[in-house]
Amino acid sequence: MNEIRNTRSVTTQQLADAPWRKSTRSQTSNCVEVAPLGGGPAAVALRDSKDRGGPVLLFNRAGWLGFIAGAKEGQFDLD
C-alpha cells in the first residue's frame, strides 16, 4: 500500500484549514471528504464527513492517482 507513515508531515492546523469538499454524488449517510494539501509528502487527505474530527487518511500524489484510477475501473465495486 502506498501510505504516508510520517504523520508529522501534516499538522492538525493544516487539516483544519484544508479546503475540504464532498462529492455532489454523495448520499446523506455514505460520504467522504477530500482535501488537497500543499507541500510535503502528503498531497491529499481523506476523511469521513460524519466524523470530521476523526481519523484522516493521507495519500501521496501517486497513491491518490492510483486510487482514483482503481475506482474508475471498478476495482472497489461490491457487486
C-alpha positions in Angstrom: 0.0 0.0 0.0 1.2 3.5 -0.8 0.8 5.2 2.6 2.3 8.2 4.4 3.8 6.8 7.6 5.2 10.0 9.0 2.0 11.7 10.1 4.1 14.6 11.5 4.3 15.8 7.9 0.8 17.2 8.2 -0.3 19.3 11.2 -3.7 19.4 12.8 -3.9 23.0 11.8 -3.2 22.2 8.2 -6.0 19.7 8.2 -8.4 22.2 9.9 -7.5 24.8 7.3 -7.7 22.5 4.3 -10.3 23.1 1.7 -12.4 20.0 2.3 -15.0 19.1 -0.3 -17.6 16.4 -0.6 -18.8 14.8 -3.8 -22.0 16.2 -5.3 -23.0 12.5 -5.8 -22.6 11.6 -2.2 -25.6 10.4 -0.3 -26.7 11.6 3.1 -25.0 8.8 5.1 -22.2 7.5 2.9 -19.9 10.4 2.4 -16.2 11.1 2.4 -14.5 14.5 2.1 -11.2 15.1 0.2 -8.8 18.0 0.6 -5.6 18.8 -1.4 -2.7 19.6 0.8 0.2 21.9 -0.1 3.7 20.7 0.0 5.3 17.8 1.9 4.9 14.1 1.2 1.2 14.1 1.7 -0.7 15.5 -1.3 -4.3 14.6 -0.4 -6.3 14.0 2.8 -9.5 11.9 3.0 -11.9 11.7 5.9 -15.4 10.6 6.8 -17.8 13.5 6.6 -19.8 12.2 9.5 -16.7 12.3 11.8 -14.8 15.3 10.8 -12.6 15.2 13.9 -11.8 11.5 13.4 -9.1 9.8 11.5 -7.7 11.1 8.3 -6.1 9.1 5.5 -3.1 10.7 3.8 -2.1 9.9 0.3 0.9 10.9 -1.7 0.2 12.0 -5.3 1.0 8.6 -6.9 -1.1 6.8 -4.3 -4.1 9.1 -4.8 -4.0 8.9 -8.6 -3.8 5.1 -8.3 -6.8 5.0 -6.0 -8.9 7.2 -8.4 -7.9 5.1 -11.4 -8.9 1.9 -9.5 -12.2 3.4 -8.5 -12.9 4.4 -12.1 -12.1 0.8 -13.2 -14.4 -0.7 -10.7 -11.7 -2.4 -8.5 -13.6 -1.5 -5.4 -17.2 -2.3 -6.5 -19.1 -4.5 -4.1 -21.3 -6.1 -6.9 
